Each structure stands twice: as C-alpha cells, then as structure tokens.
Amino acid sequence: MFDKLLEAQQKAGEVKKRLDAITVTGTAEGGKVKVSANGNKKILSITIDEALVQEADKEQLEDLVLIAVNKALEQAENVSQSEMAAMTQQMFGGLGGMFGK
C-alpha cells in the first residue's frame, strides 16, 4: 500500500512538471491584450499592443488585462483538471488491483 502512495506522489510530481511546461493564452480586445500562463496557473507574461496603450484610458486597459488574465487562468484550470483526472484514473486503475477488482 505504501508503494502505491509513493507512486501517487511521484505521479503528482510528474503532473506538476507537465503543467509547468504547458502554456495557455487568454486574450482581450481581439488579441490586443495577451496573457500567458502555465498549467499550474502561474502568469508568465502580459503583452499589450502599443496602439491600444495610446488610445485606451487607464480603466479600459485595467479591465482588458483583467479579462485576459481570467481567460488564461480559466484555460489553465481546465488543463490542470484534465491532467489531474488522467492521473486519478491511472491511480484508481492501479488501486483496483489492491482490492481484488
């Protein structure tokens, strides 16, 4: 049983590494604001088109950045949930043998 727990910890570490390597992007205003995050929901970069900076006011820019950040984090959450579901499926498949199933 402890072997299975150790295996689960290792798989969780592998999932974290995979999520670190996955990049998702949220955009706003037709791509003029882009936010990149990894699968672990860490913001990697924010890019704002120079023309938008010149024409938009501070509140508009803040709103657009917020929209793009939320979209990127939502995508990261979806990726994270998918990876965790796959890991859980593998674990339960392995644990089924422990209980005679």
Phi and psi restraints in degrees (value plus and minus 20) as a CYANA .aco file:
   2 PHE   PHI     -87.3   -47.3
   2 PHE   PSI     -49.5    -9.5
   3 ASP   PHI     -81.9   -41.9
   3 ASP   PSI     -60.2   -20.2
   4 LYS   PHI     -85.9   -45.9
   4 LYS   PSI     -58.2   -18.2
   5 LEU   PHI     -86.1   -46.1
   5 LEU   PSI     -62.4   -22.4
   6 LEU   PHI     -82.9   -42.9
   6 LEU   PSI     -61.5   -21.5
   7 GLU   PHI     -82.0   -42.0
   7 GLU   PSI     -61.0   -21.0
   8 ALA   PHI     -82.7   -42.7
   8 ALA   PSI     -60.4   -20.4
   9 GLN   PHI     -84.1   -44.1
   9 GLN   PSI     -61.1   -21.1
  10 GLN   PHI     -84.8   -44.8
  10 GLN   PSI     -63.0   -23.0
  11 LYS   PHI     -83.5   -43.5
  11 LYS   PSI     -59.5   -19.5
  12 ALA   PHI     -82.4   -42.4
  12 ALA   PSI     -60.3   -20.3
  13 GLY   PHI     -83.6   -43.6
  13 GLY   PSI     -59.4   -19.4
  14 GLU   PHI     -85.0   -45.0
  14 GLU   PSI     -61.1   -21.1
  15 VAL   PHI     -81.7   -41.7
  15 VAL   PSI     -64.0   -24.0
  16 LYS   PHI     -79.8   -39.8
  16 LYS   PSI     -63.2   -23.2
  17 LYS   PHI     -83.3   -43.3
  17 LYS   PSI     -62.4   -22.4
  18 ARG   PHI     -82.7   -42.7
  18 ARG   PSI     -61.8   -21.8
  19 LEU   PHI     -86.5   -46.5
  19 LEU   PSI     -53.2   -13.2
  20 ASP   PHI     -83.1   -43.1
  20 ASP   PSI     -50.8   -10.8
  21 ALA   PHI    -106.2   -66.2
  21 ALA   PSI     -32.2     7.8
  22 ILE   PHI    -110.9   -70.9
  22 ILE   PSI     110.9   150.9
  23 THR   PHI    -135.6   -95.6
  23 THR   PSI     111.8   151.8
  24 VAL   PHI    -139.7   -99.7
  24 VAL   PSI     138.2   178.2
  25 THR   PHI    -152.8  -112.8
  25 THR   PSI     113.4   153.4
  26 GLY   PHI    -130.3   -90.3
  26 GLY   PSI     120.6   160.6
  27 THR   PHI    -149.3  -109.3
  27 THR   PSI     140.9   180.9
  28 ALA   PHI    -165.3  -125.3
  28 ALA   PSI     137.9   177.9
  29 GLU   PHI      34.8    74.8
  29 GLU   PSI      30.1    70.1
  30 GLY   PHI      43.4    83.4
  30 GLY   PSI      10.9    50.9
  31 GLY   PHI      69.8   109.8
  31 GLY   PSI     -17.3    22.7
  32 LYS   PHI     -92.9   -52.9
  32 LYS   PSI     -41.7    -1.7
  33 VAL   PHI    -140.7  -100.7
  33 VAL   PSI     104.0   144.0
  34 LYS   PHI    -147.0  -107.0
  34 LYS   PSI     114.1   154.1
  35 VAL   PHI    -145.9  -105.9
  35 VAL   PSI     106.4   146.4
  36 SER   PHI    -127.4   -87.4
  36 SER   PSI     119.7   159.7
  37 ALA   PHI    -159.0  -119.0
  37 ALA   PSI     142.0   182.0
  38 ASN   PHI    -117.6   -77.6
  38 ASN   PSI     156.4   196.4
  39 GLY   PHI     -85.5   -45.5
  39 GLY   PSI     -35.1     4.9
  40 ASN   PHI    -112.0   -72.0
  40 ASN   PSI      -5.5    34.5
  41 LYS   PHI      46.2    86.2
  41 LYS   PSI      13.4    53.4
  42 LYS   PHI    -121.4   -81.4
  42 LYS   PSI     105.5   145.5
  43 ILE   PHI     -89.4   -49.4
  43 ILE   PSI     106.7   146.7
  44 LEU   PHI    -120.0   -80.0
  44 LEU   PSI     -56.7   -16.7
  45 SER   PHI    -181.1  -141.1
  45 SER   PSI     135.5   175.5
  46 ILE   PHI    -152.4  -112.4
  46 ILE   PSI     106.7   146.7
  47 THR   PHI    -144.7  -104.7
  47 THR   PSI     113.3   153.3
  48 ILE   PHI    -145.3  -105.3
  48 ILE   PSI     106.8   146.8
  49 ASP   PHI     -77.8   -37.8
  49 ASP   PSI     114.2   154.2
  50 GLU   PHI     -79.1   -39.1
  50 GLU   PSI     -59.1   -19.1
  51 ALA   PHI     -82.6   -42.6
  51 ALA   PSI     -56.9   -16.9
  52 LEU   PHI     -87.0   -47.0
  52 LEU   PSI     -58.2   -18.2
  53 VAL   PHI     -80.7   -40.7
  53 VAL   PSI     -58.8   -18.8
  54 GLN   PHI     -91.8   -51.8
  54 GLN   PSI     -55.0   -15.0
  55 GLU   PHI    -118.3   -78.3
  55 GLU   PSI     -42.5    -2.5
  56 ALA   PHI    -113.8   -73.8
  56 ALA   PSI     133.5   173.5
  57 ASP   PHI    -109.8   -69.8
  57 ASP   PSI     153.3   193.3
  58 LYS   PHI     -76.6   -36.6
  58 LYS   PSI     -65.7   -25.7
  59 GLU   PHI     -84.6   -44.6
  59 GLU   PSI     -60.3   -20.3
  60 GLN   PHI     -82.3   -42.3
  60 GLN   PSI     -65.4   -25.4
  61 LEU   PHI     -81.1   -41.1
  61 LEU   PSI     -64.3   -24.3
  62 GLU   PHI     -80.2   -40.2
  62 GLU   PSI     -63.7   -23.7
  63 ASP   PHI     -83.6   -43.6
  63 ASP   PSI     -63.3   -23.3
  64 LEU   PHI     -86.7   -46.7
  64 LEU   PSI     -59.2   -19.2
  65 VAL   PHI     -84.3   -44.3
  65 VAL   PSI     -62.4   -22.4
  66 LEU   PHI     -80.8   -40.8
  66 LEU   PSI     -63.9   -23.9
  67 ILE   PHI     -80.5   -40.5
  67 ILE   PSI     -68.0   -28.0
  68 ALA   PHI     -85.2   -45.2
  68 ALA   PSI     -59.5   -19.5
  69 VAL   PHI     -82.7   -42.7
  69 VAL   PSI     -66.9   -26.9
  70 ASN   PHI     -82.8   -42.8
  70 ASN   PSI     -58.3   -18.3
  71 LYS   PHI     -85.2   -45.2
  71 LYS   PSI     -63.1   -23.1
  72 ALA   PHI     -83.9   -43.9
  72 ALA   PSI     -63.7   -23.7
  73 LEU   PHI     -87.5   -47.5
  73 LEU   PSI     -53.7   -13.7
  74 GLU   PHI     -85.0   -45.0
  74 GLU   PSI     -63.2   -23.2
  75 GLN   PHI     -84.3   -44.3
  75 GLN   PSI     -61.1   -21.1
  76 ALA   PHI     -82.6   -42.6
  76 ALA   PSI     -60.5   -20.5
  77 GLU   PHI     -82.8   -42.8
  77 GLU   PSI     -62.0   -22.0
  78 ASN   PHI     -82.2   -42.2
  78 ASN   PSI     -64.2   -24.2
  79 VAL   PHI     -83.6   -43.6
  79 VAL   PSI     -64.8   -24.8
  80 SER   PHI     -80.4   -40.4
  80 SER   PSI     -65.4   -25.4
  81 GLN   PHI     -82.6   -42.6
  81 GLN   PSI     -59.9   -19.9
  82 SER   PHI     -83.3   -43.3
  82 SER   PSI     -64.9   -24.9
  83 GLU   PHI     -84.9   -44.9
  83 GLU   PSI     -62.2   -22.2
  84 MET   PHI     -87.2   -47.2
  84 MET   PSI     -57.0   -17.0
  85 ALA   PHI     -84.2   -44.2
  85 ALA   PSI     -61.3   -21.3
  86 ALA   PHI     -83.8   -43.8
  86 ALA   PSI     -61.8   -21.8
  87 MET   PHI     -84.9   -44.9
  87 MET   PSI     -62.3   -22.3
  88 THR   PHI     -82.8   -42.8
  88 THR   PSI     -60.8   -20.8
  89 GLN   PHI     -80.2   -40.2
  89 GLN   PSI     -64.8   -24.8
  90 GLN   PHI     -83.2   -43.2
  90 GLN   PSI     -62.1   -22.1
  91 MET   PHI     -85.3   -45.3
  91 MET   PSI     -66.6   -26.6
  92 PHE   PHI     -88.1   -48.1
  92 PHE   PSI     -52.0   -12.0
  93 GLY   PHI     -82.1   -42.1
  93 GLY   PSI     -61.1   -21.1
  94 GLY   PHI     -93.4   -53.4
  94 GLY   PSI     -55.6   -15.6
  95 LEU   PHI     -94.2   -54.2
  95 LEU   PSI     -43.4    -3.4
  96 GLY   PHI     -77.8   -37.8
  96 GLY   PSI     -54.3   -14.3
  97 GLY   PHI     -86.8   -46.8
  97 GLY   PSI     -46.7    -6.7
  98 MET   PHI     -89.0   -49.0
  98 MET   PSI     -47.9    -7.9
  99 PHE   PHI    -126.6   -86.6
  99 PHE   PSI      -3.2    36.8
 100 GLY   PHI      55.5    95.5
 100 GLY   PSI      -1.6    38.4
